[in-house]
Each structure stands twice: as C-alpha cells, then as structure tokens.
C-alpha cells in the first residue's frame, strides 16, 4: 500500500473540513437567523448539490460559461492558430 497517497488524502480531508467549517458555520448562521427578501434564492443555491447530481451541475456550469452563453465573457479569447 502506498502510504504517501493515504496520508495525503487524510491531510486533504482535514484541511477541507476545517476550511468548510470556518466558511459554513457563519454562512449557515446568517441564513438561519436573517430576514431578508432574497433569502430563498440563497437557500436554493445551497441546496442544489444535494438535489442534483454533480454531473448535472457541471453540465449547467458549462452551458452558463460556454461559447454561446448568456453570461458575458470578460476574458480574452485565445488566439487561433
């Protein structure tokens, strides 16, 4: 067994958990105890990964940022050779 890959996975899991706790707990508190008009949209966006499979979200992300997307591009197109 490759122990280097195992410990890398463990370290990555610990760091990601800590980072998401630091970001997620204040965000969840703000959603739970705030009363603003567009709160339902934030709740819907947070719940999307639970409802839709990652492949569907990835497809929507590609459609939103693709060549013919309604979202304006701010990056320069690479030169064609």
C-alpha positions as a Markdown table, in Angstrom:
| # | Residue | x | y | z |
|---|---|---|---|---|
| 1 | Unk | 0.0 | 0.0 | 0.0 |
| 2 | Unk | 1.2 | 3.5 | -0.9 |
| 3 | Unk | 1.2 | 5.3 | 2.5 |
| 4 | Unk | 2.1 | 8.6 | 0.9 |
| 5 | Unk | -1.1 | 8.7 | -1.0 |
| 6 | Unk | -3.1 | 7.7 | 2.1 |
| 7 | Unk | -1.6 | 10.4 | 4.3 |
| 8 | Unk | -2.1 | 13.0 | 1.5 |
| 9 | Unk | -5.8 | 12.0 | 1.4 |
| 10 | Unk | -6.1 | 12.3 | 5.2 |
| 11 | Unk | -4.4 | 15.7 | 5.3 |
| 12 | Unk | -6.5 | 17.0 | 2.4 |
| 13 | Unk | -9.7 | 15.8 | 4.1 |
| 14 | Unk | -8.8 | 17.5 | 7.4 |
| 15 | Unk | -7.9 | 20.8 | 5.7 |
| 16 | Unk | -11.0 | 20.9 | 3.5 |
| 17 | Unk | -13.2 | 20.1 | 6.6 |
| 18 | Unk | -11.6 | 22.9 | 8.6 |
| 19 | Unk | -11.9 | 25.4 | 5.8 |
| 20 | Unk | -15.6 | 24.5 | 5.1 |
| 21 | Unk | -16.4 | 24.7 | 8.8 |
| 22 | Unk | -14.9 | 28.2 | 9.0 |
| 23 | Unk | -16.9 | 29.3 | 6.0 |
| 24 | Unk | -20.0 | 27.2 | 6.5 |
| 25 | Unk | -20.9 | 27.9 | 10.1 |
| 26 | Unk | -21.1 | 31.7 | 9.8 |
| 27 | Unk | -22.9 | 31.3 | 6.5 |
| 28 | Unk | -25.5 | 28.9 | 8.0 |
| 29 | Unk | -26.0 | 31.2 | 10.9 |
| 30 | Unk | -26.6 | 34.1 | 8.6 |
| 31 | Unk | -29.1 | 32.1 | 6.6 |
| 32 | Unk | -30.9 | 30.7 | 9.6 |
| 33 | Unk | -31.3 | 34.0 | 11.6 |
| 34 | Unk | -31.7 | 36.6 | 8.9 |
| 35 | Unk | -34.9 | 38.0 | 7.4 |
| 36 | Unk | -34.1 | 39.5 | 4.0 |
| 37 | Unk | -36.1 | 39.3 | 0.9 |
| 38 | Unk | -34.0 | 37.1 | -1.3 |
| 39 | Unk | -33.1 | 34.5 | 1.3 |
| 40 | Unk | -35.0 | 31.8 | -0.5 |
| 41 | Unk | -32.6 | 32.1 | -3.5 |
| 42 | Unk | -29.5 | 31.6 | -1.3 |
| 43 | Unk | -31.2 | 28.6 | 0.3 |
| 44 | Unk | -32.0 | 27.2 | -3.2 |
| 45 | Unk | -28.4 | 27.6 | -4.4 |
| 46 | Unk | -27.0 | 26.0 | -1.2 |
| 47 | Unk | -29.4 | 23.0 | -1.7 |
| 48 | Unk | -28.6 | 22.4 | -5.3 |
| 49 | Unk | -25.7 | 20.0 | -4.8 |
| 50 | Unk | -28.0 | 17.8 | -2.6 |
| 51 | Unk | -30.8 | 17.7 | -5.1 |
| 52 | Unk | -29.0 | 17.5 | -8.4 |
| 53 | Unk | -26.1 | 15.1 | -9.2 |
| 54 | Unk | -22.7 | 16.7 | -9.8 |
| 55 | Unk | -22.8 | 15.8 | -13.5 |
| 56 | Unk | -26.0 | 17.8 | -14.0 |
| 57 | Unk | -24.5 | 20.8 | -12.1 |
| 58 | Unk | -21.3 | 20.5 | -14.2 |
| 59 | Unk | -23.3 | 20.5 | -17.4 |
| 60 | Unk | -25.2 | 23.6 | -16.3 |
| 61 | Unk | -22.0 | 25.3 | -15.4 |
| 62 | Unk | -20.5 | 24.5 | -18.9 |
| 63 | Unk | -23.7 | 25.8 | -20.5 |
| 64 | Unk | -23.6 | 29.0 | -18.5 |
| 65 | Unk | -19.9 | 29.7 | -19.3 |
| 66 | Unk | -19.8 | 28.2 | -22.8 |
| 67 | Unk | -19.2 | 29.9 | -26.2 |
| 68 | Unk | -22.9 | 30.8 | -26.7 |
| 69 | Unk | -23.8 | 31.5 | -23.1 |
| 70 | Unk | -26.0 | 34.5 | -22.0 |
| 71 | Unk | -23.3 | 35.3 | -19.4 |
| 72 | Unk | -20.9 | 37.9 | -20.9 |
| 73 | Unk | -17.2 | 36.9 | -21.1 |
| 74 | Unk | -14.6 | 39.1 | -19.5 |
| 75 | Unk | -11.6 | 37.1 | -20.6 |
| 76 | Unk | -9.8 | 37.4 | -23.9 |
| 77 | Unk | -10.2 | 34.6 | -26.4 |
| 78 | Unk | -7.0 | 32.7 | -27.1 |
| 79 | Unk | -5.5 | 33.4 | -30.5 |
| 80 | Unk | -6.4 | 30.9 | -33.1 |
| 81 | Unk | -3.5 | 29.2 | -34.9 |
